[in-house]
Amino acid sequence: MFGHMFKAIPIAFRMILKDPVNFILAIIPTIIALALYVSTIIYCYRQSDRLAALFRGYIYIGEENDFLAKILTAVAILFVFLIMSWTFVVVVGIIAAPFNSMMSSRIEKRLVLQVEGPNREETFEKINNTLWQTFKNEFKKLFFILIVSVLAFVFHWIPFLYPVGVILIALMLAVQFVDYSWSRSNMTFGACVKDVFKNIVPYSLSGLFFLMMITVPLVNAFISAYATSYYTVLWLYRQNKIAE
């Protein structure tokens, strides 16, 4: 059980770094993610004058007004970092869904069938053709994750159930990426639930690791692609589709 968790780590890295197409699929959402970070922070910084204007009716000394505006700007930027740290994987997960789906498919073909996936042109053509269906599946998954997340949030307010809430969030994070393999295998809802209970320990423990990583600014911009690769490899191991 634990052996699969650790074996999947280097393989997941190789599947991205040694395949130029997978690397492109991974880097595009990352660029979008970094652009969101930078543009949001720049926007907050540019609003410092507006923040200062809100207090001109209460603070009449210019230097104090400017100093307060700088403090508020710094607080706003910090707040943006905190919010994006917790929501980034979900937001980027939606943006990256078609790219991650194709990456997961290519990794499975490479490991199971020992064949190369489609080339770059064919890959992006397929992404374009399946774009709506991918987003449709992603929003269905997001709705389910939201329900469980609300349940986990409630558990956080009950001290003795707090660990259960953390495990649920970690498990849902794992499910978000395992779902690419489930969808490709056309697994029913019952089969997906059965897979979760069968692999609840490796999914939860690895989910805890990724849960910690998404709180690290900039690092979480790369989590979506790597988690997709990792859980594809882990799922293949757990399904005995690749050799030990």
C-alpha positions as a Python dict, from the first residue, in 0.01 Angstrom:
ca = {
    (1, 'M'): (0, 0, 0),
    (2, 'F'): (259, 256, 110),
    (3, 'G'): (507, 127, -147),
    (4, 'H'): (279, 240, -429),
    (5, 'M'): (255, 588, -279),
    (6, 'F'): (631, 634, -281),
    (7, 'K'): (695, 458, -614),
    (8, 'A'): (452, 693, -786),
    (9, 'I'): (647, 1005, -683),
    (10, 'P'): (949, 981, -919),
    (11, 'I'): (746, 822, -1199),
    (12, 'A'): (499, 1111, -1189),
    (13, 'F'): (786, 1359, -1227),
    (14, 'R'): (934, 1166, -1519),
    (15, 'M'): (601, 1146, -1700),
    (16, 'I'): (596, 1526, -1714),
    (17, 'L'): (961, 1620, -1752),
    (18, 'K'): (1057, 1356, -2010),
    (19, 'D'): (754, 1401, -2235),
    (20, 'P'): (761, 1736, -2420),
    (21, 'V'): (386, 1726, -2487),
    (22, 'N'): (303, 1654, -2122),
    (23, 'F'): (538, 1933, -2018),
    (24, 'I'): (351, 2176, -2243),
    (25, 'L'): (18, 2054, -2105),
    (26, 'A'): (151, 2113, -1753),
    (27, 'I'): (308, 2452, -1813),
    (28, 'I'): (12, 2624, -1983),
    (29, 'P'): (-217, 2618, -1674),
    (30, 'T'): (85, 2712, -1461),
    (31, 'I'): (146, 3021, -1675),
    (32, 'I'): (-221, 3112, -1640),
    (33, 'A'): (-194, 3059, -1265),
    (34, 'L'): (111, 3282, -1231),
    (35, 'A'): (-57, 3545, -1449),
    (36, 'L'): (-355, 3544, -1212),
    (37, 'Y'): (-123, 3591, -914),
    (38, 'V'): (69, 3878, -1070),
    (39, 'S'): (-232, 4059, -1220),
    (40, 'T'): (-428, 4039, -892),
    (41, 'I'): (-138, 4170, -685),
    (42, 'I'): (-73, 4452, -935),
    (43, 'Y'): (-442, 4541, -925),
    (44, 'C'): (-437, 4561, -543),
    (45, 'Y'): (-127, 4777, -553),
    (46, 'R'): (-281, 5015, -804),
    (47, 'Q'): (-586, 5055, -582),
    (48, 'S'): (-379, 5207, -298),
    (49, 'D'): (-488, 5559, -398),
    (50, 'R'): (-852, 5457, -375),
    (51, 'L'): (-788, 5307, -34),
    (52, 'A'): (-629, 5634, 73),
    (53, 'A'): (-928, 5830, -61),
    (54, 'L'): (-1164, 5636, 167),
    (55, 'F'): (-987, 5778, 473),
    (56, 'R'): (-931, 6137, 359),
    (57, 'G'): (-1249, 6240, 532),
    (58, 'Y'): (-1121, 6104, 862),
    (59, 'I'): (-743, 6163, 845),
    (60, 'Y'): (-636, 6514, 747),
    (61, 'I'): (-259, 6476, 759),
    (62, 'G'): (-129, 6370, 418),
    (63, 'E'): (165, 6164, 541),
    (64, 'E'): (-52, 5964, 780),
    (65, 'N'): (-305, 5910, 504),
    (66, 'D'): (-38, 5775, 266),
    (67, 'F'): (110, 5555, 538),
    (68, 'L'): (-232, 5407, 618),
    (69, 'A'): (-294, 5344, 248),
    (70, 'K'): (35, 5152, 225),
    (71, 'I'): (-57, 4941, 527),
    (72, 'L'): (-400, 4865, 383),
    (73, 'T'): (-246, 4776, 48),
    (74, 'A'): (-4, 4536, 217),
    (75, 'V'): (-291, 4378, 411),
    (76, 'A'): (-496, 4348, 90),
    (77, 'I'): (-209, 4177, -91),
    (78, 'L'): (-157, 3939, 203),
    (79, 'F'): (-531, 3865, 204),
    (80, 'V'): (-516, 3788, -170),
    (81, 'F'): (-227, 3547, -108),
    (82, 'L'): (-423, 3367, 165),
    (83, 'I'): (-742, 3341, -40),
    (84, 'M'): (-560, 3226, -353),
    (85, 'S'): (-360, 2972, -153),
    (86, 'W'): (-680, 2799, -45),
    (87, 'T'): (-882, 2835, -365),
    (88, 'F'): (-607, 2822, -625),
    (89, 'V'): (-603, 2447, -690),
    (90, 'V'): (-980, 2445, -745),
    (91, 'V'): (-974, 2747, -978),
    (92, 'V'): (-670, 2632, -1169),
    (93, 'G'): (-810, 2279, -1166),
    (94, 'I'): (-1106, 2404, -1368),
    (95, 'I'): (-884, 2598, -1607),
    (96, 'A'): (-645, 2305, -1641),
    (97, 'A'): (-914, 2035, -1665),
    (98, 'P'): (-885, 1968, -2042),
    (99, 'F'): (-505, 1977, -2023),
    (100, 'N'): (-494, 1750, -1717),
    (101, 'S'): (-740, 1506, -1872),
    (102, 'M'): (-524, 1468, -2182),
    (103, 'M'): (-205, 1443, -1974),
    (104, 'S'): (-357, 1166, -1763),
    (105, 'S'): (-459, 980, -2079),
    (106, 'R'): (-110, 1007, -2227),
    (107, 'I'): (51, 884, -1904),
    (108, 'E'): (-177, 582, -1890),
    (109, 'K'): (-103, 489, -2251),
    (110, 'R'): (267, 524, -2189),
    (111, 'L'): (270, 310, -1875),
    (112, 'V'): (8, 49, -1960),
    (113, 'L'): (28, 11, -2337),
    (114, 'Q'): (392, 119, -2364),
    (115, 'V'): (305, 345, -2656),
    (116, 'E'): (344, 715, -2717),
    (117, 'G'): (32, 929, -2699),
    (118, 'P'): (-80, 1160, -2979),
    (119, 'N'): (162, 1430, -3091),
    (120, 'R'): (124, 1795, -2997),
    (121, 'E'): (-109, 1889, -3284),
    (122, 'E'): (-335, 1586, -3229),
    (123, 'T'): (-334, 1643, -2855),
    (124, 'F'): (-457, 2003, -2877),
    (125, 'E'): (-711, 1911, -3143),
    (126, 'K'): (-853, 1648, -2910),
    (127, 'I'): (-858, 1896, -2623),
    (128, 'N'): (-1058, 2136, -2838),
    (129, 'N'): (-1304, 1864, -2942),
    (130, 'T'): (-1368, 1746, -2586),
    (131, 'L'): (-1351, 2087, -2416),
    (132, 'W'): (-1721, 2122, -2329),
    (133, 'Q'): (-1757, 1766, -2201),
    (134, 'T'): (-1445, 1804, -1986),
    (135, 'F'): (-1571, 2125, -1827),
    (136, 'K'): (-1913, 1967, -1777),
    (137, 'N'): (-1758, 1676, -1587),
    (138, 'E'): (-1539, 1917, -1391),
    (139, 'F'): (-1834, 2121, -1266),
    (140, 'K'): (-2020, 1803, -1165),
    (141, 'K'): (-1712, 1697, -969),
    (142, 'L'): (-1679, 2046, -820),
    (143, 'F'): (-2038, 2034, -696),
    (144, 'F'): (-1975, 1703, -518),
    (145, 'I'): (-1649, 1832, -370),
    (146, 'L'): (-1829, 2146, -250),
    (147, 'I'): (-2085, 1939, -59),
    (148, 'V'): (-1815, 1736, 115),
    (149, 'S'): (-1612, 2052, 182),
    (150, 'V'): (-1911, 2211, 357),
    (151, 'L'): (-1943, 1897, 567),
    (152, 'A'): (-1572, 1914, 648),
    (153, 'F'): (-1609, 2283, 742),
    (154, 'V'): (-1887, 2193, 987),
    (155, 'F'): (-1662, 1927, 1141),
    (156, 'H'): (-1394, 2192, 1197),
    (157, 'W'): (-1623, 2360, 1450),
    (158, 'I'): (-1659, 2039, 1650),
    (159, 'P'): (-1324, 1978, 1826),
    (160, 'F'): (-1333, 1598, 1840),
    (161, 'L'): (-1442, 1580, 1472),
    (162, 'Y'): (-1177, 1822, 1347),
    (163, 'P'): (-940, 1543, 1230),
    (164, 'V'): (-1227, 1389, 1032),
    (165, 'G'): (-1279, 1722, 856),
    (166, 'V'): (-912, 1744, 760),
    (167, 'I'): (-914, 1386, 628),
    (168, 'L'): (-1227, 1457, 423),
    (169, 'I'): (-1069, 1762, 261),
    (170, 'A'): (-751, 1566, 186),
    (171, 'L'): (-956, 1281, 41),
    (172, 'M'): (-1158, 1516, -179),
    (173, 'L'): (-838, 1673, -305),
    (174, 'A'): (-717, 1330, -413),
    (175, 'V'): (-1054, 1246, -570),
    (176, 'Q'): (-1034, 1564, -776),
    (177, 'F'): (-736, 1419, -963),
    (178, 'V'): (-817, 1047, -950),
    (179, 'D'): (-1140, 1136, -1128),
    (180, 'Y'): (-954, 1175, -1459),
    (181, 'S'): (-877, 802, -1450),
    (182, 'W'): (-1228, 718, -1335),
    (183, 'S'): (-1386, 914, -1620),
    (184, 'R'): (-1158, 759, -1879),
    (185, 'S'): (-1253, 412, -1754),
    (186, 'N'): (-1627, 505, -1758),
    (187, 'M'): (-1662, 397, -1395),
    (188, 'T'): (-2006, 425, -1237),
    (189, 'F'): (-2062, 635, -926),
    (190, 'G'): (-2081, 318, -716),
    (191, 'A'): (-1752, 191, -859),
    (192, 'C'): (-1588, 526, -779),
    (193, 'V'): (-1712, 512, -419),
    (194, 'K'): (-1586, 155, -390),
    (195, 'D'): (-1245, 264, -520),
    (196, 'V'): (-1231, 543, -261),
    (197, 'F'): (-1302, 307, 29),
    (198, 'K'): (-1060, 48, -109),
    (199, 'N'): (-782, 306, -131),
    (200, 'I'): (-886, 543, 146),
    (201, 'V'): (-549, 527, 322),
    (202, 'P'): (-319, 605, 26),
    (203, 'Y'): (-562, 864, -112),
    (204, 'S'): (-600, 1037, 225),
    (205, 'L'): (-231, 1039, 318),
    (206, 'S'): (-116, 1160, -22),
    (207, 'G'): (-402, 1410, -19),
    (208, 'L'): (-271, 1551, 309),
    (209, 'F'): (66, 1610, 147),
    (210, 'F'): (-87, 1796, -147),
    (211, 'L'): (-314, 1984, 94),
    (212, 'M'): (-4, 2123, 265),
    (213, 'M'): (156, 2208, -69),
    (214, 'I'): (-139, 2415, -192),
    (215, 'T'): (-86, 2655, 100),
    (216, 'V'): (257, 2751, -37),
    (217, 'P'): (232, 3046, -280),
    (218, 'L'): (381, 2984, -628),
    (219, 'V'): (436, 2616, -545),
    (220, 'N'): (61, 2560, -568),
    (221, 'A'): (72, 2685, -926),
    (222, 'F'): (248, 2360, -1018),
    (223, 'I'): (42, 2128, -798),
    (224, 'S'): (-243, 2069, -1042),
    (225, 'A'): (-23, 1918, -1314),
    (226, 'Y'): (191, 1713, -1079),
    (227, 'A'): (-107, 1584, -879),
    (228, 'T'): (-271, 1474, -1205),
    (229, 'S'): (39, 1280, -1300),
    (230, 'Y'): (85, 1138, -948),
    (231, 'Y'): (-270, 1013, -903),
    (232, 'T'): (-278, 864, -1252),
    (233, 'V'): (31, 660, -1169),
    (234, 'L'): (-98, 571, -820),
    (235, 'W'): (-437, 462, -958),
    (236, 'L'): (-268, 241, -1218),
    (237, 'Y'): (-60, 79, -944),
    (238, 'R'): (-363, 23, -722),
    (239, 'Q'): (-556, -129, -1014),
    (240, 'N'): (-263, -360, -1095),
    (241, 'K'): (-244, -214, -1444),
    (242, 'I'): (131, -159, -1424),
    (243, 'A'): (398, -390, -1286),
    (244, 'E'): (533, -361, -935),
}
